[in-house]
Amino acid sequence: MAASRTLGTFRLPPLPTIREIIKLFRLQAVKQLSQNFLLDLRLTDKIVRKAGSLTNAYVYEVGPGPGGITRSILNAGVAELLVVEKDGRFIPGLQMLSDAAPGKLRIVHGDVLTFKIENAFPESLKRQWEDDPPNVHIIGNLPFSVSTPLIIKWLENVSQRNGPFAYGRTQMTLTFQKEVAERLTASTGSKQRSRLSIMAQYLCDVQHILTIPGQAFIPKPEVDSGVVHFTPLTQPRIEQPFKLVERVVQNAFQFRRKYCHRGLGMLFPEAQRLESTGKLLQLADVDPTLRPTQLSVLHFKSLCDAYRKMCDEDPHLFAYNFREELKQKGMARRVTDCSCYVRGW
Ligand code: SAM
């Protein structure tokens, strides 16, 4: 008990400001890496508070950069903070933080897209999926070019309960371009409703908890940011493999302004498109004249279940790709055109 109280009350000693760290280690933001830093520690404290209580928590911070959010996490009384940073220029500044918080900060110079977190924290932290979330958190302000592919990868990990979710329902607090944050959390019928909305919301409780104006970053990005909090659901709202859900959702949003039957039809070879799309929508009991943005997660559950049934009946169906068919038809047409041309000679 005494040990956990000590952990809970830890504060970093006085340190150079983030601005001074940037100067000291010559950490000019690299535009090609979309680096934008948060210098205001009141703001980083606010982001970290939104992650929930971090007392004695094990935290994985992605892309710490000069360490603003890192300081706020350390001051939140964590048991351990593991940071993964790709740009080696930041390592000495982070090492200074590590010296100020002995035994608390582990620094990895690496890439979050390949780093394996599943064995990095003690086994004893692991919880059953149905239990309350483990005391493991992911926090990060990554470049937008990395955060979107990363969240898709992590959502697949949620569905398979591996990667960071080998510990249980690990919570994530991540920063995105504001428009992406809005898409992740968009409700049925809203303008921002998209593939990301369904993929995130069928697996997680997703909350857009904070908007950060562009001016808060150095250098100022062109757009504002949104902080999104994810808690994996005990029971996914769609119980089909991630790749199958992704396929149905991706096709449904193929033509986002048209009726949903247009995009869903692309799940089927042209020769059987009309008939199979009718069967899918009938089995799922979904109105073909709804627009993709008007489909709820429950609609997608019915569509995925119906599509699964049709794939089980026809094992070739899942491998069908309308782009491939188009390509082959294009080639066939070119061959025909070509032979006409040759005959014309
Ligand atoms: N967290 C810091 C802050 O809020 O001030 C820095 C934010 S900056 C937008 C993103 C950071 O992520 C940079 O330090 C960048 O070098 C790092 N980064 C970018 N891609 C990364 C990757 N694939 N793996 C690890 N770190 C990465």
Residues whose N, C-alpha, C, O or C-beta is under 5 A from the ligand:
A	BS01	SAM	S34 Q35 N36 F37 L38 G63 P64 G65 P66 G68 I69 V84 E85 K86 D87 G110 D111 V112 L113 N141 L142 P143 V146
